[in-house]
Amino acid sequence: MDASSGIIGAMFMISNSLLYPVIIILLGLVVWSLISIGQFLSEYASRSRDITGLKAGCRDAKKYVQAQDYKKAAEALKTSGSNDFLRNFLEELIESLKESKFSVEAEKLLQDYELKITKELEKARLVVKLGPMFGLMGTLIPLGPALMGLTTGNIQQLATNLVVAFSTTVLGLLTGGIAYAILLVKKRWYTQDLSDMEYVVEVLR
């Protein structure tokens, strides 16, 4: 009996000690969400996909590459980028135009940008999982003290712990929801960017 009481007591103590770290993490996730919204809106304002201009620029660049006029080919490609991500890719691709193994270099660059896209989306994917998880932890941890307050008739303790429990639930769901929305839209953006990058490489081969 003493052993089981000791184990339960240790579990209760460890559980309660996690409450403040969980709250701090949730507040950090809220700050991350607010910053991410600002970055998302900034990126949205700077994006303008011009597929017609991209196709025309690629055709011009192809002609210049065949004529070995790499300077004009580079200029044609530079004007084809419709957003920062695609422009950065084109700038790096320009360096590979003079290479005899252009196809190999271009394929490697495409793979590198696939990894960059994955890395860019990793944080949002992580918050989608962690937000509700820490929210649930923040909900369950105060329920122990709340129930103890109920059994002893301490209504103040019960109310305080329930407020903490519900607040952490809301914060967890809020951060997870924001991250999920950002993830969905950015995934669509970057999938389209990757499609444009593959198109450029295929035209120049």
C-alpha positions as CSV (number, residue, x, y, z in Angstrom):
1,M,0.0,0.0,0.0
2,D,2.8,2.4,0.9
3,A,4.6,1.6,-2.3
4,S,1.6,2.2,-4.4
5,S,0.9,5.5,-2.6
6,G,4.5,6.5,-3.2
7,I,4.2,5.8,-6.9
8,I,1.0,7.7,-7.2
9,G,2.4,10.6,-5.3
10,A,5.5,10.7,-7.5
11,M,3.3,10.6,-10.6
12,F,1.2,13.4,-9.3
13,M,4.2,15.5,-8.4
14,I,5.9,15.0,-11.8
15,S,2.6,15.8,-13.6
16,N,2.1,19.0,-11.7
17,S,5.8,20.1,-12.3
18,L,5.1,19.9,-16.0
19,L,2.3,22.5,-15.9
20,Y,4.4,25.7,-16.1
21,P,6.8,24.4,-18.8
22,V,3.7,23.4,-20.9
23,I,2.2,26.9,-20.4
24,I,5.5,28.5,-21.4
25,I,5.7,26.3,-24.5
26,L,2.1,27.2,-25.5
27,L,2.8,30.9,-25.1
28,G,5.9,30.4,-27.3
29,L,3.7,28.7,-29.9
30,V,1.3,31.6,-29.8
31,V,4.1,34.1,-30.4
32,W,5.3,31.9,-33.3
33,S,1.8,31.8,-34.7
34,L,1.6,35.6,-34.7
35,I,5.0,36.0,-36.3
36,S,4.1,33.3,-38.9
37,I,0.9,35.2,-39.8
38,G,2.9,38.3,-40.5
39,Q,5.4,36.4,-42.6
40,F,2.6,34.7,-44.4
41,L,0.9,37.9,-45.3
42,S,4.2,39.5,-46.4
43,E,4.9,36.5,-48.7
44,Y,1.3,36.6,-50.0
45,A,1.7,40.2,-51.0
46,S,5.0,39.6,-52.8
47,R,3.8,36.6,-54.8
48,S,2.5,37.1,-58.4
49,R,2.6,34.1,-60.7
50,D,3.1,35.0,-64.3
51,I,3.1,31.8,-66.2
52,T,3.0,33.5,-69.6
53,G,6.1,35.6,-68.8
54,L,7.8,32.5,-67.5
55,K,7.2,30.5,-70.7
56,A,8.3,33.4,-72.9
57,G,11.5,33.9,-70.8
58,C,12.3,30.2,-71.0
59,R,11.8,30.1,-74.8
60,D,14.1,33.2,-75.2
61,A,16.7,31.7,-72.8
62,K,16.6,28.4,-74.8
63,K,17.5,30.2,-78.0
64,Y,20.3,32.1,-76.4
65,V,21.7,29.0,-74.8
66,Q,21.7,27.3,-78.2
67,A,23.6,30.3,-79.6
68,Q,25.9,30.1,-76.6
69,D,25.0,33.6,-75.6
70,Y,24.8,32.9,-71.9
71,K,24.6,36.5,-70.8
72,K,21.4,37.2,-72.7
73,A,20.0,33.8,-71.6
74,A,20.7,34.8,-68.0
75,E,18.9,38.1,-68.5
76,A,15.9,36.4,-70.0
77,L,15.6,34.0,-67.0
78,K,16.1,36.8,-64.5
79,T,12.9,38.5,-65.7
80,S,10.9,35.2,-65.6
81,G,10.8,34.8,-61.8
82,S,7.3,35.7,-60.4
83,N,8.3,35.4,-56.7
84,D,11.4,35.4,-54.5
85,F,11.5,31.6,-54.2
86,L,11.4,31.1,-58.0
87,R,13.8,34.0,-58.6
88,N,16.4,32.5,-56.2
89,F,16.1,29.2,-58.1
90,L,16.6,30.9,-61.5
91,E,19.6,32.8,-60.2
92,E,21.3,29.6,-59.1
93,L,20.2,27.8,-62.3
94,I,21.9,30.5,-64.4
95,E,25.2,29.5,-62.9
96,S,24.7,26.0,-64.3
97,L,24.0,27.1,-67.9
98,K,27.6,27.1,-68.9
99,E,28.2,23.6,-67.4
100,S,28.7,20.7,-69.9
101,K,26.6,18.6,-67.5
102,F,23.7,21.0,-67.2
103,S,21.1,18.3,-66.8
104,V,22.9,16.8,-63.8
105,E,23.5,20.2,-62.2
106,A,19.9,21.2,-62.8
107,E,18.6,18.0,-61.3
108,K,20.7,18.4,-58.2
109,L,19.4,22.0,-57.9
110,L,15.8,20.8,-58.1
111,Q,16.4,18.2,-55.4
112,D,18.0,20.9,-53.2
113,Y,15.0,23.1,-53.6
114,E,12.7,20.2,-52.8
115,L,14.6,19.8,-49.5
116,K,14.3,23.6,-48.9
117,I,10.6,23.4,-49.4
118,T,10.3,20.5,-47.0
119,K,12.4,22.4,-44.4
120,E,10.2,25.5,-44.9
121,L,7.1,23.5,-44.2
122,E,8.5,21.5,-41.3
123,K,7.9,24.1,-38.6
124,A,4.2,24.4,-39.5
125,R,3.8,20.7,-39.6
126,L,5.4,20.4,-36.2
127,V,3.2,23.1,-34.7
128,V,0.1,21.4,-36.1
129,K,1.0,18.4,-34.0
130,L,2.5,20.1,-31.0
131,G,-0.1,22.8,-30.4
132,P,-3.1,20.4,-29.7
133,M,-0.8,18.0,-27.9
134,F,0.5,20.6,-25.4
135,G,-3.0,22.0,-25.2
136,L,-4.3,18.6,-24.1
137,M,-1.5,18.3,-21.5
138,G,-2.3,21.7,-20.2
139,T,-5.9,20.6,-19.9
140,L,-5.3,17.3,-18.1
141,I,-2.6,18.4,-15.7
142,P,-4.7,20.9,-13.7
143,L,-7.6,18.5,-13.4
144,G,-5.9,16.6,-10.6
145,P,-5.6,19.6,-8.3
146,A,-9.1,20.7,-9.4
147,L,-10.6,17.4,-8.3
148,M,-8.7,17.5,-5.0
149,G,-10.1,21.0,-4.5
150,L,-13.5,19.7,-5.2
151,T,-13.2,16.8,-2.6
152,T,-12.0,19.3,0.1
153,G,-14.6,21.9,-0.8
154,N,-12.0,24.4,-2.0
155,I,-14.1,26.0,-4.8
156,Q,-11.4,28.7,-5.4
157,Q,-8.8,26.0,-6.2
158,L,-11.3,24.2,-8.4
159,A,-12.2,27.3,-10.4
160,T,-8.5,28.4,-10.8
161,N,-7.4,25.1,-12.2
162,L,-10.4,24.8,-14.5
163,V,-9.6,28.2,-15.9
164,V,-6.0,27.1,-16.6
165,A,-7.2,23.9,-18.2
166,F,-9.7,25.5,-20.6
167,S,-7.2,28.3,-21.4
168,T,-4.5,25.9,-22.4
169,T,-7.0,24.0,-24.6
170,V,-7.9,27.1,-26.4
171,L,-4.3,28.2,-27.0
172,G,-3.3,24.7,-28.2
173,L,-6.2,24.5,-30.7
174,L,-5.5,28.1,-31.8
175,T,-1.8,27.5,-32.6
176,G,-2.6,24.2,-34.3
177,G,-5.3,25.8,-36.4
178,I,-3.2,28.7,-37.6
179,A,-0.3,26.4,-38.4
180,Y,-2.6,24.1,-40.3
181,A,-4.0,26.9,-42.4
182,I,-0.6,28.3,-43.2
183,L,0.7,24.8,-44.0
184,L,-2.1,24.1,-46.5
185,V,-1.7,27.4,-48.4
186,K,2.2,27.3,-48.4
187,K,2.1,23.7,-49.6
188,R,0.0,24.7,-52.6
189,W,2.3,27.7,-53.3
190,Y,5.5,25.6,-53.2
191,T,4.1,22.8,-55.2
192,Q,3.3,25.2,-57.9
193,D,6.8,26.8,-57.6
194,L,8.4,23.4,-57.9
195,S,6.3,22.6,-61.0
196,D,7.5,25.9,-62.6
197,M,11.1,25.0,-61.7
198,E,10.8,21.6,-63.4
199,Y,9.3,23.3,-66.4
200,V,12.2,25.7,-66.7
201,V,14.7,22.8,-66.5
202,E,12.9,20.7,-69.1
203,V,12.8,23.7,-71.5
204,L,16.5,24.4,-71.1
205,R,17.6,20.8,-71.5
